[in-house]
């Protein structure tokens, strides 16, 4: 039995460029992992199939769950005689844009390979991960990265940029409603698409300045903030007070980046704004970039 950490993520930038002929969307994103996340305990079981249990009753524990989907794909790739019990201690809210399901699946696969002491070629592993979900490839090595294609092409930033981003304080928060990725993509139209060359110029400029505010554009923001007034209200208030804040992924989770010199005051201000907009039971956590 062994327990593995399954990190959350945020998208400092998420630009959708166009819809492809295969139905997927071409995108560019700057994605970072956080030191906040779930825990997955994995043990070999005598059962004749893999089993998933979770302390959150809202999380499906059948074949809908990406952990079990990932295990089926892994078993199709290599012979694994043992079966496993996965106990998921859930802290990342679902359908929030924080990558919980993708992170869980990737962590489970890597955990199983560690337990059985097997390695597979990295290109084969990435092929499996890309079949599970768009963010899964990132979670194999969740350091600050540029994600392109349909989310399957990952290019980590150089060590200098990663070190500068490491430890950046982030507040993540979410209202009591969720937005499915499918519904968020369904709401996109051509006016939400962003030119790829302009996006790459923006990423290049960030690489020189390391000013995260230069990145913070999300193709989903306009539609989601138009539909959900509470999201628009809290994000406008925070940005008006020079606290860079944005929807992460396809929502409804959001994040704020805190200034080093004023982090405590900003933390309290953001928390008050979130609770005023979403209620006292809104999800709210402080984290740091990995």
C-alpha positions in Angstrom: 0.0 0.0 0.0 1.3 3.5 -0.9 -0.2 7.0 -1.0 0.5 9.3 -3.9 -0.2 13.1 -4.2 -2.4 14.2 -7.1 -1.9 17.9 -7.7 -4.4 20.5 -9.0 -3.5 22.9 -11.8 -4.5 26.3 -13.1 -4.3 27.8 -16.6 -2.5 31.1 -16.5 -3.5 31.3 -20.2 -6.0 29.3 -22.2 -6.5 30.3 -25.8 -8.7 28.3 -28.1 -7.7 28.8 -31.8 -10.3 26.9 -33.8 -12.4 23.7 -34.0 -10.7 20.9 -35.9 -12.2 18.6 -38.4 -12.1 15.8 -35.8 -14.3 17.7 -33.4 -11.5 18.6 -31.0 -10.2 22.2 -30.6 -6.7 23.5 -31.3 -5.5 25.4 -28.2 -2.5 27.0 -26.5 -2.2 27.2 -22.7 0.3 28.1 -20.0 -0.4 25.5 -17.3 1.1 25.2 -13.8 0.7 22.6 -11.1 -0.1 23.5 -7.5 0.9 22.1 -4.1 -2.8 21.6 -3.3 -4.5 18.4 -4.4 -5.9 15.0 -3.8 -4.4 11.9 -2.2 -4.7 8.4 -3.8 -3.8 5.3 -1.8 -3.2 2.2 -4.0 -2.9 -1.3 -2.7 -2.9 -4.7 -4.4 -6.2 -6.5 -3.9 -7.4 -10.1 -4.2 -10.4 -9.0 -6.2 -10.7 -10.0 -9.8 -11.0 -6.4 -11.0 -9.8 -2.9 -10.0 -11.8 -1.1 -7.4 -12.2 2.6 -6.7 -13.6 4.1 -3.5 -13.9 7.8 -2.7 -14.7 9.9 0.3 -16.8 12.3 -1.9 -20.2 10.7 -2.7 -20.5 12.9 -5.8 -17.6 11.3 -7.5 -18.5 8.3 -9.7 -16.5 5.2 -8.8 -17.5 3.1 -11.8 -16.1 3.0 -15.3 -17.0 6.7 -15.8 -14.1 7.6 -13.5 -10.9 8.4 -15.3 -8.8 6.3 -12.9 -10.5 3.1 -14.0 -10.6 4.3 -17.6 -6.9 4.8 -17.4 -6.3 1.4 -15.9 -8.2 -0.3 -18.7 -6.0 1.5 -21.2 -2.8 0.6 -19.3 -3.8 -3.1 -19.2 -4.3 -3.0 -23.0 -0.8 -1.7 -23.3 1.1 -4.1 -20.9 0.3 -7.3 -19.1 -0.6 -6.7 -15.4 -1.6 -9.7 -13.4 -2.5 -7.9 -10.2 -5.6 -5.9 -9.5 -5.7 -2.8 -7.3 -7.9 -0.9 -4.9 -7.7 2.9 -5.3 -8.8 5.0 -2.3 -9.3 8.6 -3.4 -9.2 11.3 -0.8 -10.9 14.1 -2.8 -10.0 17.8 -2.1 -10.0 19.2 -5.7 -13.5 20.2 -6.6 -14.9 18.6 -9.8 -15.8 20.4 -13.0 -13.9 23.5 -11.8 -11.1 23.8 -14.3 -8.5 22.6 -11.8 -7.8 19.3 -13.5 -8.8 16.9 -10.7 -9.9 14.0 -12.8 -7.0 14.2 -15.2 -4.5 14.4 -12.3 -6.1 11.5 -10.5 -5.9 9.3 -13.6 -2.3 10.2 -14.3 -1.3 9.8 -10.7 -3.0 6.4 -10.5 -1.2 5.1 -13.6 2.2 6.3 -12.5 1.5 4.9 -9.0 0.6 1.5 -10.3 3.7 1.4 -12.5 5.8 2.3 -9.5 4.2 -0.4 -7.3 4.7 -3.2 -9.9 8.2 -1.8 -10.8 7.4 -1.6 -14.5 8.4 1.1 -17.0 6.9 1.7 -20.4 8.4 3.9 -23.2 7.4 7.5 -22.5 5.9 7.9 -26.0 3.6 5.0 -25.2 2.7 6.5 -21.8 1.8 9.8 -23.4 -0.3 8.1 -25.9 -2.3 6.4 -23.1 -2.6 9.6 -21.2 -3.8 11.6 -24.2 -6.6 9.1 -24.7 -7.9 9.7 -21.1 -8.1 13.5 -21.1 -6.6 16.7 -22.5 -4.7 17.6 -19.3 -3.4 14.2 -18.5 0.0 14.5 -20.3 0.8 17.6 -18.2 0.3 15.8 -14.9 3.0 13.3 -15.8 5.5 16.1 -14.9 3.4 19.0 -13.5 5.9 21.8 -13.8 5.1 25.1 -15.6 4.6 24.3 -19.2 3.2 25.3 -22.5 0.5 23.0 -23.7 -0.6 23.0 -27.4 -2.4 20.8 -29.9 -5.5 19.4 -28.2 -3.7 19.4 -24.9 -1.4 16.5 -25.8 1.7 18.5 -26.7 3.6 19.6 -23.5 6.7 21.7 -23.5 8.1 22.6 -20.1 9.5 26.0 -19.5 13.2 26.3 -18.9 14.6 25.9 -15.4 15.0 29.6 -14.9 11.3 30.4 -15.6 10.2 27.4 -13.5 12.3 28.5 -10.5 10.9 32.1 -10.8 7.3 30.8 -10.8 7.9 28.2 -8.1 6.3 29.2 -4.8 4.0 31.9 -6.2 1.0 32.2 -3.9 -2.3 31.4 -5.5 -5.8 31.5 -4.2 -8.2 29.1 -5.8 -11.9 29.4 -5.4 -15.2 28.2 -6.8 -18.9 28.9 -6.5 -21.3 26.1 -5.5 -22.1 25.4 -9.2 -20.0 23.5 -11.7 -19.5 23.8 -15.5 -18.8 20.7 -17.5 -16.0 20.9 -20.1 -18.5 19.7 -22.8 -20.9 22.5 -22.0 -18.2 25.1 -21.9 -16.9 24.1 -25.3 -20.4 23.9 -26.7 -20.8 27.6 -25.9 -17.8 28.7 -27.9 -18.1 30.5 -31.2 -15.7 32.0 -33.6 -15.6 35.3 -31.8 -14.1 33.5 -28.8 -11.2 32.0 -30.8 -7.8 33.8 -30.5 -5.2 34.0 -33.2 -2.4 31.5 -32.5 0.4 33.7 -33.6 -0.7 36.5 -31.2 -0.9 33.9 -28.4 2.7 32.7 -29.1 3.9 36.3 -29.1 2.2 36.8 -25.7 3.9 33.6 -24.3 7.3 34.8 -25.7 6.8 38.2 -24.1 6.0 36.5 -20.8 9.2 34.4 -21.1 11.2 37.6 -21.1 9.3 39.6 -18.4 7.9 36.8 -16.2 4.9 39.0 -15.6 2.0 36.6 -15.3 -0.5 39.4 -15.9 0.6 39.5 -19.6 -0.7 35.9 -20.0 -4.1 36.0 -18.3 -6.5 35.6 -21.2 -9.0 32.7 -21.3 -11.2 32.0 -24.3 -14.0 30.8 -22.1 -14.1 33.9 -19.9 -16.4 36.1 -21.9 -19.2 33.5 -22.3 -19.0 32.2 -18.7 -18.9 35.7 -17.1 -21.9 36.7 -19.3 -23.9 33.7 -18.2 -22.9 33.7 -14.6 -23.1 37.2 -13.1 -21.5 36.2 -9.8 -18.3 35.2 -11.6 -18.2 38.5 -13.5 -18.8 40.5 -10.4 -16.1 38.9 -8.2 -13.4 38.8 -11.0 -14.0 42.4 -11.9 -13.8 43.6 -8.3 -10.5 41.7 -7.8 -8.9 42.9 -11.0 -10.0 46.5 -10.3 -8.0 46.2 -7.0 -4.9 45.0 -8.9 -5.2 41.4 -7.9 -4.8 39.4 -11.2 -7.7 37.0 -11.2 -9.3 34.8 -13.9 -11.3 31.6 -14.6 -9.1 28.5 -14.8 -9.6 26.0 -17.6 -13.3 25.9 -18.7 -14.5 27.0 -15.2 -16.2 27.5 -12.8 -13.1 27.5 -10.6 -11.1 30.7 -10.5 -7.8 31.9 -9.2 -6.0 35.0 -7.9 -2.3 35.6 -7.9 -1.0 37.3 -4.8 1.7 40.0 -4.5 4.6 39.0 -2.3 4.6 42.2 -0.3 0.9 42.3 0.4 -0.2 38.7 0.3 -1.9 38.6 3.7 -4.1 41.6 3.1 -4.9 40.4 -0.4 -5.8 37.0 0.9 -8.3 38.4 3.3 -9.7 40.8 0.7 -10.2 38.0 -1.9 -11.8 35.7 0.7 -14.3 38.4 1.7 -15.1 39.1 -2.0 -15.6 35.4 -2.8 -17.8 34.8 0.2 -19.9 38.0 -0.6 -20.4 36.7 -4.2 -20.7 33.0 -3.7 -21.7 32.5 -0.1 -19.8 31.3 3.0 -19.7 27.7 1.7 -17.8 28.5 -1.4 -14.6 26.5 -2.0 -11.6 28.6 -1.1 -7.9 27.5 -0.7 -4.4 29.0 -0.7 -1.8 27.1 -2.7 1.6 27.7 -4.4 2.9 26.9 -7.8 5.0 23.8 -8.0 
